[in-house]
Amino acid sequence: MVRRKTSELIVRQRQPDNREGLPTIFNAPMTPTEWFFVRNHFDVPDLDAQSWSLRVEGAVDRSHCWGLDDLRSFDQQTVVATLECAGNSRARLGDRASGVPWQQGAIGTAAWSGVPLTQLLDEIDIDDNVEELVFVGADRGRLETADGGSVQTPYARSLPVEKALSDDVMVATGMNGEALIPDHGYPARLVVPGWYGMASVKWLVRIVAITGRFQGYFQTEDYATWEYDDDLAVRRPLSSIAVKSHIGSPIDGQRLAAGQTVTIEGFAWGGEGNIEAVEVSVDGGDTYNDADLIDSPHRHGWQRWSYTWAVPKNPGETTLLSRARTDKGEVQPADHDWRKGAYAVNMIRPVDVVIKPSE
Amino acid sequence: MVRRKTSELIVRQRQPDNREGLPTIFNAPMTPTEWFFVRNHFDVPDLDAQSWSLRVEGAVDRSHCWGLDDLRSFDQQTVVATLECAGNSRARLGDRASGVPWQQGAIGTAAWSGVPLTQLLDEIDIDDNVEELVFVGADRGRLETADGGSVQTPYARSLPVEKALSDDVMVATGMNGEALIPDHGYPARLVVPGWYGMASVKWLVRIVAITGRFQGYFQTEDYATWEYDDDLAVRRPLSSIAVKSHIGSPIDGQRLAAGQTVTIEGFAWGGEGNIEAVEVSVDGGDTYNDADLIDSPHRHGWQRWSYTWAVPKNPGETTLLSRARTDKGEVQPADHDWRKGAYAVNMIRPVDVVIKPSE
């Protein structure tokens, strides 16, 4: 069993244990494990590495099993990926939003190492008519449902087969150069770069091949949004992270000296899209100017950006804003779209600063 | 426009208009239109027969349209079918159940006339990979969603293609020998015998052929239940009516003379199954005896039954119960299964009677 590290996180819910990162995570390209948000739906399962196994079953020629040693026999890869909880920033929506009241910190960027899922699945003869793979965690429990009832279920999420077979989806056993800790899925978890964290099933023990679309709790009642097919409202599981940016510095309420030069900086991320531009406003949104995009070696990691601001000579107050855009044309919106419920909260976030007389 | 008839119903919700039948509906094999429960999700749309049309679109070779005169050019059929609202008897669940608080009367049996859907669809070249047909009503509006948001949508429900093409599904223009009234879908509605009423889309104006499974509001958030695929809780649209029976006579609280002979009678219905047996208990459920099944000429209409009871000679109180079983082996349960939320409430219903001294 891996030793549990000291954690530097803000508790948002005690039962189950849910904690988010401090604002300082937005000042570093990589998020240390002890600063990385923890999202649990049930108690953390106490899994033993020796007896752990990952089984593939369902619509396959024959079911198949790997232990941890089996995983180590495959070529290993390391992918730097930003994971964001689908409910991150929900607290900005106020009382109308139900769920864990995340501020900004249910996000982090780590180096994940393990085996590409496609390598594992090469060993399996999956039926031609399979549409989805369901990934099942060892965590389970009872949940109250919106209709007044309750269900007992493990945590489970599906991926369309095409997505599951894409290069970047992996079964990870390591995080930031060490073995996963229990909070992050020890001994093995799925990592689905570009998708909200709910897809990256922790404590992965089972993969079920199915011929239809999975209708599990965590993609119908939870982690789903309303969209429109023509005029028909339809429920869809959440998938790719919506484009978003965050000003790491200055911080809200910071006092800046009039007439000085200040670097406004932060990160932007866009799920399956790549960040094409980040614009910054220093006048509360009246005008925007392009920020500089800095070193971006990781396809699935967040994009660092900065903007050099000549602070006005007159004291007063102003609001800083950042707005990101992806190469798929997605732009951060000004307001929340309630068809998404209390998920995918990516509207532009204001940072109010005070311009103080220069000394 | 058809004249609106006087209605003999109990109001359960005013906006939208929802009314249920009086207990006397359980004393007659057929439910007169003015005694037939009314279930609306939005305001009743004001449709004009001349301009009404039903359009088929989506994954079809080319879209197709029929007016009312076109429908009349097909062979007409009349089917006696029992429609029950999926939320009928919900009031028995107490405060935990949300939704319209139906007592027992959101059910009725009528003669529906119109065109078998399969005849209409014979005119359409539907793509081979179509899985479902979505039936869309002209009624529409905004709905609050469980996740704190809201959606604007018409009423819409889907059927798997195989079900839609079964003989008994029809586009009805008549009810009990007259044109449909607005409350029941004028000028045309779907009727899906054996399924809960939500499938029988009123004010039908559009059929959309789709290659996947429809995830509309009325089959994910509403009118859906939790089931288990192995240990995985999954959301499924409601479909076939669950087996159920109702004692029409005697009624709750009725006083019966000791030593006399009383006929206990009522109806039983079982969705896509046929009623194979109805058992009656006159001792609060300690023992059950077979009731007689009476004339059942209608495959999709409810089954009348009766049981001759020699009332005990000693005064006191007792509880009468009826329990139905279908030829598919479904038996009415003693308790509600909350995986079904506040739907498909079909547990055995007690009728308490008083045995008074004979005069």
Interface residues (C-beta under 8 A of the other chain):
Chain A: L93 R96 A97 S98 V134 V136 R140 L143 T145 A146 D147 G148 G149 S150 V151 Q152 T153 P154 A156 V208 G212 R213 F214 Q215 G216 Y217 T220 E221 W226 D231 L232 A233 V234 R235 R236 W338 R339 K340 G341 A342 Y343
Chain B: L93 R96 A97 S98 V134 V136 R140 L143 T145 A146 D147 G148 G149 S150 V151 Q152 T153 P154 A156 V208 G212 R213 F214 Q215 G216 Y217 T220 E221 A224 W226 D231 L232 A233 V234 R235 R236 W338 R339 K340 G341 A342 Y343
